[in-house]
Amino acid sequence: MKSWVRNKSDDHWWPVGLQKYWANADDEVNLLDYKGNITAKKYYNRKLGYSRGGHHINFGNSPWTHSFEGLFDAADNSIPKILDYILESSADSLRNFDRADEKSPKWVRENIRSGEVLTHFTQDFEKEIVTLLISLMVRSPAFKRRYAKNPRLLGLSDDERIGTATISQYYSIFTSLLKNLKSLGFFIFLQAMEGEFIYGDGLLDAITANLLGYRLDGYCLIPLAPKLCLYFSTKINGPYAKRVIFRPVKFDAVRQINEITQIYSKEKIFYRNVRPELSQHFLRGEHFELNYNSNLYIHELQNESFR
């Protein structure tokens, strides 16, 4: 009789390629749990954001038993290209504040004065960015936990296999949608001038739930590096020139974004140098979510695409 049993692997919900960008001068990433314990590990350590068999669906000795870690290879392999280019663009945008003069185009001068810099990405590059965002959201432990609870609707116990299968299902739907998408949305890259962003095992994600209806619709807030966080929204009502914005933000905005990350996170927070103050939500050790439009800062970002 043929055996369908597969060995489980260490499957990463926080890609190893992304961890490099969160390393401090000692090549370490700091891990803070909800009990306040801190562990520092080398960024190339494959034991940071992972779970054993996290992308392995186990139905015993059955053809339904399989692993799909390879589904994310393309997104993970694109990380150096995406992050290096965005971080370089971020640095250029900050330098542009000093370069702008009366010879600059009007829209450049106006937006420099308003505290932001506009730029352009090719459609293919935008697709690569959004692919990475979706891959991070569906792999997030918060996403998996949300769908593992679906059997409760039938009076049954939670089933981790349901959560795991949903990761594969929703990401596969997205990749099929991506082929025909022409207009993706609106990007605001928030640049921390004071303090640092954090990453967690939960993310503000108001997009992936709509994938089941074969729609790319909603918004998300994803920390990409200690000094860079991306707000992405599919809602846009304006010229192409306003679709990609780099905006410097100060400590209060960084603090608010970090609190949002802690609301969605349950067990793990990653940071580079600046240890965050733990919020009451994170200390409870549960995945929570924001009520729609309950956060004024997110509401402000949402309104940006309709300026």
FENLIN-V428082 format. One record per helix or strand of 2 or more residues. SS is the DSSP state (~ for helix, > for strand). FROM is the first residue (numbers start at 1). TO is the last residue. If there is no record, write none. Layout:
BEGIN
SS/FROM/TO, SS/FROM/TO
END
This chain:
BEGIN
>/10/12, ~/16/22, >/28/33, >/38/42, >/50/52, >/56/57, >/66/67, ~/69/77, ~/79/99, ~/106/113, >/116/119, ~/123/139, ~/141/148, ~/150/154, ~/160/178, >/186/192, >/199/200, >/204/205, ~/208/213, >/219/225, >/228/233, ~/240/242, >/244/249, ~/251/264, >/268/271, ~/280/283, ~/296/304
END
